[in-house]
Amino acid sequence: MALDYTISNKEKTMKKTITCALTALMAVSALSLPVYAQDASTEFSFVKKNDPTYTVSIPSSLALSEEGTPMTIEAKDVAYLDGKKVSVTVAGTNYYRNQLVLQARTSKPSYTGVIRYQLISPDNKVYETKGDDTVTGTELASFTENGTVTYTVKPVLYDKINLEPGLKYTGTMNFGISLTD
């Protein structure tokens, strides 16, 4: 048995209207709608920093007296450190274990061939070595601007020491100069 179904004109029109409405709705939803927002921008810049500059002066030689001799460390032309400091440290000496020692070749074994010396800071802190210790790495001065720091360098002399008269006792200290945080 066959079914006979007939669509009326009214139903055909309604079907076409619904189809058109759905098609229009899908077309509108597929389009992108413009978003209204403010334009944004970024300005880029670069400034090359100046290289740090400084000059550190330390005496190349110093004749010590029994009372002590001033040794001035001076920093000048200090600029563009960018929050860092110029540091002056003891890098070492020419004697065994970097001891603070002056030495000489004596003419007789009865004379002392080695004497110690001290560095005395502006606030009277004494740096001295006595065999097992060292001052290597000790910061003697730091600068963030032009300035000076003066130490007193003094031989360690005592009653039982037998120095040869007229003999020059010598020693060398090396300094580290660097830019640190």
C-alpha positions in Angstrom: 0.0 0.0 0.0 1.3 3.3 -1.0 1.0 6.4 0.9 -0.1 9.4 -0.8 1.2 12.6 0.7 0.7 16.0 -0.8 2.4 19.2 0.3 0.3 22.3 0.1 1.5 25.6 -1.2 1.5 27.1 2.3 3.8 24.3 3.5 6.1 24.8 0.5 6.4 28.5 1.2 7.0 28.0 4.9 9.7 25.4 4.1 11.4 27.8 1.7 11.3 30.7 4.3 12.8 28.5 7.1 15.6 27.3 4.7 16.4 30.9 3.6 16.4 32.1 7.2 18.7 29.3 8.3 21.0 30.0 5.3 21.1 33.7 6.1 21.9 33.0 9.7 24.8 30.7 8.8 26.2 33.3 6.4 26.1 36.1 8.9 27.7 33.9 11.6 30.5 32.9 9.2 31.5 36.6 8.6 33.9 38.1 11.1 32.7 41.2 12.7 35.2 44.1 13.2 36.3 44.6 16.8 36.7 48.2 17.8 39.9 48.6 19.9 42.5 51.3 20.4 45.6 50.9 18.3 48.7 50.1 20.4 52.4 50.7 19.7 55.8 50.2 21.3 58.7 52.5 21.0 62.1 50.8 21.2 65.3 52.6 22.2 68.9 51.6 23.0 71.7 53.6 24.6 75.2 52.0 24.7 76.5 52.5 28.2 79.8 54.1 28.7 82.6 51.8 29.7 83.8 52.2 33.3 86.8 54.5 33.8 89.2 54.8 36.7 92.9 55.3 37.4 94.4 53.7 40.5 97.8 54.9 41.7 99.9 52.9 44.2 103.6 53.8 45.0 106.0 51.6 43.0 108.5 51.8 45.8 108.5 52.8 49.5 111.4 53.3 51.9 110.2 52.1 55.3 111.2 53.8 58.5 111.1 52.4 62.0 108.1 54.6 62.9 106.2 53.5 59.7 105.8 55.1 56.3 102.5 56.2 54.7 101.4 54.4 51.6 98.6 56.1 49.8 96.3 54.3 47.3 94.5 56.9 45.1 91.6 56.5 42.7 90.9 59.3 40.2 88.9 59.7 37.0 86.3 57.3 38.5 83.2 57.3 36.3 80.5 55.1 34.8 80.8 52.3 37.4 77.1 51.3 37.0 76.7 50.5 40.6 80.0 48.7 41.0 83.1 49.6 42.9 86.9 49.7 42.2 88.5 47.2 44.5 92.2 47.1 45.5 93.3 43.9 47.1 96.5 42.2 48.1 97.3 39.8 45.2 100.4 38.3 46.8 104.0 38.9 47.7 107.4 37.7 46.5 107.9 35.6 49.7 106.9 32.0 50.6 103.1 31.7 51.2 102.7 35.4 50.3 104.0 36.5 53.7 104.5 40.2 54.5 108.3 39.9 54.7 111.4 41.8 53.7 114.6 39.8 53.1 118.3 40.4 52.5 121.5 38.4 52.0 123.5 39.0 55.2 127.2 38.7 55.4 127.1 36.5 58.6 124.7 33.9 59.7 124.3 35.7 63.0 122.4 38.5 61.3 118.7 38.1 60.6 118.0 37.8 56.9 114.2 38.2 57.1 112.0 40.7 58.9 108.2 41.0 58.8 106.3 44.1 58.1 102.7 45.3 58.8 100.0 47.2 57.0 98.1 49.5 59.4 94.8 50.7 58.0 93.4 54.2 58.5 91.2 52.8 61.3 94.3 51.2 62.9 93.5 47.6 61.9 96.8 45.7 61.6 97.5 43.3 58.8 100.5 41.1 59.5 101.5 37.6 58.7 103.2 35.2 61.2 103.9 32.1 59.2 100.7 30.1 58.5 98.4 33.0 57.6 98.3 35.2 54.6 96.7 38.5 53.6 96.2 37.5 49.9 92.8 38.6 48.8 92.4 41.2 51.6 90.7 44.3 50.3 92.7 47.4 51.1 90.5 50.0 49.5 87.4 50.4 47.5 86.2 53.4 45.5 82.9 54.5 44.0 84.3 58.0 43.3 87.6 59.7 43.4 89.5 59.3 46.7 92.5 58.2 48.7 93.1 55.6 51.4 96.4 55.8 53.3 98.0 52.9 55.1 101.1 52.9 57.3 103.6 50.3 56.4 105.9 49.5 59.3 108.7 46.9 59.8 108.2 44.6 62.8 111.3 45.2 64.9 111.9 43.8 68.4 114.9 43.6 70.8 116.1 40.2 69.8 116.3 40.9 66.1 119.8 41.3 64.8 119.8 43.3 61.6 122.9 43.9 59.6 123.7 47.6 59.6 123.7 49.3 56.2 122.0 46.3 54.5 118.8 46.9 52.5 116.0 44.5 53.2 113.4 44.3 50.3 110.1 42.7 49.5 107.4 43.1 46.9 103.7 43.2 47.2 101.4 42.8 44.2 98.0 44.3 44.1 94.8 43.2 42.4 92.7 46.0 40.9 89.2 45.1 39.7 85.6 46.3 39.3 83.4 44.3 41.7 79.8 44.3 42.9 
